[in-house]
């Protein structure tokens, strides 16, 4: 009669759990959206009013967003990309010239680089730090020239940039700082909210983000002069700069309308080259509802992110993610994952495994100047940004949104553990096998 060792029993048990798990595949989407009862009520009111273009609800959303961030001004636009572009375009009113240089990290969503070019500036890229995924401050002063006008620190995946160093560099060189806070809702750096750490900050309000208007963006600042120019820029460069336009909100008389003289309607006086990027009322209504639910959404997403980050150390040295420093709170946008050099598998293989297991993934962006062909004309070459390029080739991120719970997080962790057990020499820990089970399944196993 064949003798069975404890190793046989563990292997058989492991095989049974994997088999059972594959019959219970979950679906874990990358993002979600919370359209609250308050938002639906406001949308109904807006539709009944027949006033859908930017008006009083957009202004209400701007005020509430400014309060959340902790600034005096917020100007809503139609995308996060436009938020960056408008913040940059403000600089023309304060001495910048077309073609001047803006320093930004090579690794970011392509919108950051696109916005610099769309605003008429020249992007100057620097590499990132592999550990934080953020711009490497030690590389910035090497590329500053007499035409440099601003630095864009990108709080990638919601992890705050080392802003004290950035701001000191900017101060020494008389530069503006415009935060790309697209993914950094709720992030905190040394007790201060991201979005208050530079001259202006640009947030995305896309559907996968913590505060969403479905499509949209918003610029925050505590400089009222910047805010006036932003309001002009978003509406074709008009001379209109009021926080709330009575013509749009109430069809009331505007005392400023003809102040420029006879036959000079302020709505047709264009003081600067502008954009057409106003937020509409229904988008604002969704945003207002999200702000009412903001604390709960932020808490749940942060719980998910920190739980996954805590458990992720088990997957070293094959996979790495960011870490939380004592002086910060990470904006819980997503969980970034970078496949390490000693992993004997490719990103494609890892992604395929996750996707087949029902877990949606996204690549962790690219080195814009060397991995996005649209930037080829700038003359950078492969190898100029080794850290950004490595992450661009080996990085992914997954959602941590508020519709996920511990069971979904454990399912993801179990899927990763299973993948590593099949694709590396890493042996599965007997004590961690339960991570694959739902609460009900685990109680049955016991």
DRENPA-651950 format. One line per 5 residues: number of its first residue (from 0); for each residue x, y, z of C-alpha. Coordinates in Angstrom, 2 decimals, m for minus. Layout:
! residues N
NUM> X:Y:Z | ...
! end
This chain:
! residues 446
0> 0.00:0.00:0.00 | 1.39:3.44:m0.99 | 2.47:5.63:1.89 | 1.42:9.31:1.85 | 3.55:12.02:3.47
5> 2.30:15.28:4.93 | 3.68:16.93:1.76 | 1.30:14.81:m0.33 | m1.62:15.86:1.83 | m0.73:19.56:1.62
10> m0.27:19.34:m2.14 | m3.62:17.59:m2.55 | m5.33:20.14:m0.32 | m3.76:23.00:m2.26 | m4.90:21.50:m5.55
15> m8.44:21.13:m4.21 | m8.54:24.79:m3.11 | m7.24:26.03:m6.47 | m9.79:23.90:m8.30 | m12.60:25.15:m6.05
20> m11.49:28.75:m6.44 | m11.53:28.57:m10.23 | m15.18:27.55:m10.13 | m15.97:30.64:m8.02 | m14.35:33.31:m10.19
25> m15.13:36.86:m9.12 | m15.39:39.90:m11.32 | m13.28:42.82:m10.05 | m13.67:45.88:m12.30 | m11.02:48.57:m12.31
30> m13.38:51.38:m11.39 | m16.90:52.29:m10.37 | m19.10:55.35:m10.06 | m21.34:56.49:m7.22 | m24.37:58.38:m8.53
35> m26.07:59.29:m5.28 | m29.73:60.01:m4.55 | m28.77:63.65:m4.08 | m27.22:63.71:m7.56 | m30.28:62.12:m9.16
40> m32.51:64.69:m7.45 | m30.36:67.55:m8.71 | m30.25:66.13:m12.24 | m34.05:65.98:m12.31 | m34.21:69.63:m11.20
45> m31.69:70.64:m13.85 | m33.55:68.87:m16.64 | m36.81:70.48:m15.53 | m35.18:73.93:m15.58 | m33.87:73.60:m19.16
50> m30.62:75.22:m17.95 | m27.96:72.61:m18.66 | m24.89:74.67:m19.51 | m22.49:75.87:m16.82 | m24.44:77.70:m14.12
55> m25.30:77.70:m10.43 | m24.66:74.00:m9.84 | m21.19:74.21:m11.36 | m20.49:77.14:m9.03 | m21.82:75.15:m6.05
60> m19.59:72.22:m6.97 | m16.57:74.52:m7.27 | m17.18:75.96:m3.81 | m17.58:72.55:m2.22 | m14.49:71.16:m3.95
65> m12.43:74.14:m2.78 | m13.58:73.46:0.78 | m12.61:69.79:0.53 | m9.12:70.61:m0.71 | m8.61:73.64:1.52
70> m8.17:76.46:m1.00 | m10.10:79.64:m1.72 | m10.65:79.06:m5.44 | m11.64:76.17:m7.69 | m12.42:76.44:m11.41
75> m14.19:73.49:m13.03 | m13.47:72.42:m16.61 | m14.33:69.51:m18.87 | m11.32:67.22:m18.27 | m8.22:66.73:m16.18
80> m6.12:67.35:m19.28 | m7.74:70.74:m19.76 | m7.21:71.50:m16.08 | m3.44:71.15:m16.57 | m3.46:73.06:m19.86
85> m5.44:75.97:m18.41 | m3.26:76.17:m15.31 | m0.25:76.44:m17.61 | m1.94:78.95:m19.92 | m2.49:81.24:m16.92
90> 1.27:81.81:m16.91 | 1.07:83.83:m20.14 | m0.63:86.58:m18.14 | 2.31:86.56:m15.73 | 5.32:86.77:m18.02
95> 5.61:83.41:m19.77 | 6.04:83.21:m23.54 | 5.06:80.51:m26.00 | 7.73:77.87:m26.31 | 8.98:78.35:m22.75
100> 9.90:75.17:m20.89 | 7.96:73.15:m18.35 | 9.67:70.41:m16.33 | 7.68:67.22:m15.72 | 8.32:63.54:m15.01
105> 8.78:61.19:m17.93 | 6.40:58.69:m16.29 | 2.78:59.81:m16.15 | m0.48:59.35:m17.97 | 0.04:60.91:m21.38
110> m2.37:63.74:m20.57 | 0.34:65.51:m18.58 | 2.64:65.79:m21.57 | m0.20:66.49:m23.98 | m1.41:69.39:m21.86
115> 2.02:71.04:m21.85 | 2.12:70.96:m25.65 | m1.52:71.99:m26.04 | m0.84:75.02:m23.86 | 2.00:76.05:m26.18
120> 4.96:75.16:m23.96 | 7.94:72.86:m24.44 | 8.00:69.80:m22.17 | 11.34:68.99:m20.54 | 11.29:65.52:m19.02
125> 13.21:64.06:m16.09 | 13.25:60.52:m14.75 | 11.33:59.21:m11.75 | 12.38:57.43:m8.60 | 11.61:53.70:m8.98
130> 10.45:53.32:m5.40 | 7.95:56.19:m5.24 | 7.14:56.34:m8.99 | 7.33:60.13:m8.65 | 9.64:62.72:m10.19
135> 13.22:62.49:m8.92 | 13.96:65.92:m7.40 | 17.71:65.38:m7.74 | 17.34:65.49:m11.53 | 15.38:68.72:m11.81
140> 18.02:71.42:m11.51 | 20.14:69.70:m14.15 | 17.59:70.67:m16.82 | 16.60:74.17:m15.68 | 17.41:76.87:m18.24
145> 16.64:80.56:m18.62 | 13.42:79.57:m20.41 | 12.11:77.27:m17.67 | 8.85:78.60:m16.23 | 7.30:75.86:m14.10
150> 7.60:72.40:m12.59 | 4.73:69.90:m12.74 | 5.10:67.34:m9.94 | 2.75:64.42:m10.64 | 1.43:62.65:m7.53
155> 1.33:59.34:m9.38 | m1.17:56.80:m8.07 | m2.00:59.28:m5.31 | 1.41:59.10:m3.63 | 2.53:62.62:m2.69
160> 5.67:63.97:m4.31 | 8.47:65.23:m2.05 | 7.03:68.74:m2.23 | 9.32:70.54:0.21 | 12.26:69.83:m2.08
165> 10.29:70.74:m5.22 | 9.13:74.04:m3.76 | 12.63:74.93:m2.60 | 13.99:74.31:m6.10 | 11.19:76.44:m7.54
170> 11.86:79.23:m5.05 | 15.58:79.31:m5.83 | 14.92:79.46:m9.56 | 11.81:81.69:m9.58 | 9.56:78.98:m11.04
175> 5.87:78.21:m10.66 | 4.71:74.87:m9.29 | 1.59:73.29:m10.77 | 0.61:70.02:m9.11 | m0.79:67.25:m11.29
180> m3.15:65.86:m8.67 | m5.28:63.91:m11.13 | m5.08:60.72:m9.06 | m4.42:62.30:m5.67 | m7.83:63.11:m4.21
185> m7.46:62.88:m0.44 | m3.65:62.70:m0.45 | m1.88:64.47:2.41 | 1.74:65.62:2.66 | 3.09:66.67:6.06
190> m0.36:67.65:7.28 | m1.32:69.59:4.15 | m3.69:68.43:1.45 | m2.35:67.75:m2.01 | m3.82:70.52:m4.14
195> m2.60:73.22:m1.75 | 1.14:72.62:m2.11 | 1.92:74.68:m5.22 | 0.68:77.75:m7.07 | m2.12:75.75:m8.70
200> m3.20:72.12:m8.87 | m5.06:70.18:m11.55 | m7.43:67.35:m10.60 | m9.16:64.86:m12.87 | m12.82:64.08:m12.20
205> m12.96:61.09:m14.52 | m15.29:58.24:m13.68 | m12.65:56.05:m11.99 | m11.58:58.78:m9.56 | m12.65:59.39:m5.96
210> m14.65:62.52:m6.73 | m16.11:62.20:m10.21 | m18.33:64.17:m12.54 | m18.08:61.30:m15.10 | m15.92:63.50:m17.34
215> m14.33:66.62:m15.95 | m11.45:68.36:m14.26 | m10.86:71.20:m11.83 | m8.06:73.63:m10.99 | m7.48:74.66:m7.38
220> m5.59:77.72:m6.17 | m5.63:80.33:m3.43 | m4.57:83.06:m5.86 | m7.62:85.07:m6.93 | m5.75:86.58:m9.89
225> m5.02:83.11:m11.25 | m8.68:82.14:m10.74 | m9.93:85.13:m12.75 | m7.71:84.22:m15.69 | m8.78:80.56:m15.43
230> m12.45:81.55:m15.71 | m11.65:83.58:m18.82 | m9.55:80.82:m20.38 | m12.20:78.11:m20.01 | m14.68:80.22:m22.01
235> m12.71:81.14:m25.13 | m10.61:83.82:m23.40 | m13.57:86.12:m22.82 | m13.31:89.26:m20.72 | m15.94:87.68:m18.43
240> m14.29:86.60:m15.18 | m17.09:86.56:m12.61 | m17.31:83.60:m10.26 | m20.98:83.17:m11.15 | m22.38:84.60:m14.37
245> m25.84:86.09:m13.91 | m26.47:85.69:m17.63 | m26.00:81.93:m17.33 | m27.63:81.35:m13.96 | m30.65:83.63:m13.90
250> m30.95:85.49:m17.22 | m30.54:88.61:m15.11 | m29.13:91.97:m16.15 | m25.31:92.08:m16.15 | m23.99:95.50:m15.13
255> m20.60:94.70:m16.67 | m21.92:93.57:m20.04 | m21.46:96.86:m21.92 | m18.80:98.52:m19.76 | m16.33:98.48:m22.66
260> m18.40:101.02:m24.63 | m21.14:101.11:m27.26 | m21.59:97.98:m29.33 | m19.01:96.20:m27.15 | m20.68:93.21:m25.50
265> m18.32:91.71:m22.91 | m19.29:88.23:m24.07 | m17.64:89.00:m27.41 | m14.48:90.63:m26.12 | m11.65:88.11:m26.04
270> m8.61:89.18:m24.05 | m6.49:86.06:m24.50 | m6.27:82.83:m26.49 | m8.71:80.58:m24.70 | m10.31:77.16:m24.64
275> m13.87:75.84:m24.77 | m13.93:73.66:m21.70 | m16.81:74.50:m19.38 | m18.36:71.87:m17.14 | m22.11:71.39:m17.55
280> m24.75:71.34:m14.83 | m25.47:67.60:m14.86 | m21.80:66.77:m14.46 | m21.67:69.17:m11.53 | m24.70:67.48:m9.97
285> m22.91:64.13:m9.97 | m19.87:65.82:m8.44 | m21.93:67.45:m5.68 | m23.37:64.07:m4.73 | m19.87:62.59:m4.65
290> m18.67:65.34:m2.32 | m21.49:64.54:0.11 | m20.29:60.91:0.05 | m16.59:61.83:m0.12 | m15.59:60.88:3.42
295> m17.14:57.41:3.11 | m15.68:56.81:m0.37 | m12.23:57.96:0.73 | m12.29:55.83:3.88 | m13.33:52.67:2.03
300> m10.83:53.09:m0.79 | m8.03:53.83:1.65 | m8.89:50.72:3.67 | m8.66:48.64:0.50 | m5.39:50.20:m0.65
305> m3.61:49.95:2.68 | m4.80:46.38:3.21 | m3.38:45.33:m0.16 | m0.15:47.24:0.42 | 0.31:45.56:3.80
310> m0.12:42.09:2.34 | 1.97:42.75:m0.75 | 5.29:42.25:0.99 | 4.66:38.52:0.71 | 5.18:38.76:m3.05
315> 8.70:40.16:m2.94 | 11.12:39.83:m4.63 | 8.96:39.25:m7.72 | 6.47:42.11:m7.39 | 6.73:45.53:m5.76
320> 4.36:48.35:m4.92 | 4.66:51.76:m3.29 | 5.04:52.25:0.45 | 3.47:54.74:2.84 | 5.77:57.19:4.60
325> 4.97:58.42:8.14 | 4.45:62.00:6.94 | 1.87:61.19:4.28 | m1.50:59.73:3.42 | m1.76:58.26:m0.05
330> m4.71:59.23:m2.21 | m6.29:55.79:m2.76 | m6.62:55.86:m6.54 | m5.27:52.39:m7.38 | m2.66:49.79:m6.41
335> 0.47:50.06:m8.59 | 2.46:46.88:m9.20 | 5.90:46.65:m10.80 | 7.31:43.29:m11.88 | 10.86:43.05:m10.60
340> 13.99:42.11:m12.55 | 14.34:38.62:m11.09 | 10.82:37.54:m12.03 | 10.83:34.76:m14.61 | 7.56:35.89:m16.18
345> 6.42:38.77:m18.37 | 3.86:41.46:m17.73 | 1.73:40.06:m20.54 | 1.62:36.67:m18.86 | 0.74:38.18:m15.46
350> m1.95:40.43:m16.92 | m3.48:37.58:m18.90 | m3.70:35.48:m15.73 | m5.37:38.29:m13.77 | m7.80:39.16:m16.56
355> m8.81:35.52:m17.04 | m9.44:35.41:m13.30 | m11.85:38.34:m13.62 | m9.50:41.06:m12.36 | m9.31:44.13:m14.60
360> m5.88:45.71:m14.99 | m4.35:48.81:m16.52 | m0.75:49.35:m17.57 | 1.19:51.71:m15.32 | 1.52:54.32:m18.07
365> 4.66:54.91:m20.14 | 7.80:56.96:m20.43 | 6.12:59.61:m22.54 | 9.18:60.93:m24.41 | 10.60:57.49:m25.29
370> 7.65:55.07:m25.30 | 4.87:57.24:m26.79 | 5.51:57.80:m30.49 | 3.64:61.12:m30.51 | 6.51:62.66:m28.56
375> 9.22:61.38:m30.89 | 9.69:64.81:m32.49 | 11.16:66.09:m29.20 | 14.31:64.08:m29.87 | 14.61:61.91:m26.78
380> 15.91:58.35:m27.18 | 15.37:55.03:m25.45 | 17.59:54.81:m22.39 | 17.28:58.48:m21.44 | 14.82:57.64:m18.63
385> 15.66:54.12:m17.41 | 13.36:54.08:m14.38 | 10.36:55.45:m16.26 | 10.99:53.07:m19.14 | 11.27:50.08:m16.82
390> 7.95:50.89:m15.15 | 6.42:51.55:m18.56 | 7.41:48.04:m19.63 | 6.76:46.20:m16.35 | 4.09:48.08:m14.42
395> 0.34:47.66:m13.99 | m2.29:48.96:m11.59 | m5.58:47.61:m10.30 | m8.60:49.30:m8.74 | m9.24:49.75:m5.03
400> m12.63:51.42:m5.39 | m15.43:51.66:m2.86 | m17.48:48.78:m4.28 | m14.75:46.33:m3.31 | m14.47:44.71:0.10
405> m12.09:42.44:1.95 | m13.40:39.40:0.11 | m12.52:40.92:m3.28 | m9.13:42.06:m1.98 | m8.40:38.57:m0.68
410> m9.49:37.10:m3.99 | m6.98:39.32:m5.78 | m4.20:38.45:m3.33 | m5.00:34.78:m3.68 | m4.90:35.03:m7.45
415> m1.47:36.65:m7.32 | m0.23:34.02:m4.87 | m1.52:31.28:m7.13 | 0.14:32.84:m10.17 | 3.48:33.09:m8.40
420> 3.27:29.51:m7.19 | 2.83:28.38:m10.78 | 5.40:30.72:m12.35 | 8.23:30.99:m9.82 | 10.08:28.88:m7.29
425> 8.02:30.54:m4.56 | 6.30:27.88:m2.45 | 2.84:28.56:m1.20 | 2.58:28.95:2.56 | 0.24:26.40:4.09
430> m1.07:28.97:6.54 | m2.00:31.41:3.77 | m4.12:29.02:1.73 | m7.29:30.35:3.31 | m6.79:33.63:1.49
435> m8.44:31.99:m1.53 | m11.69:31.29:0.29 | m14.75:33.36:0.83 | m15.93:33.44:4.44 | m18.59:30.86:3.66
440> m16.23:28.52:1.83 | m13.62:28.76:4.59 | m16.15:27.89:7.27 | m17.18:24.85:5.27 | m13.53:23.79:4.91
445> m13.11:23.93:8.67
! end
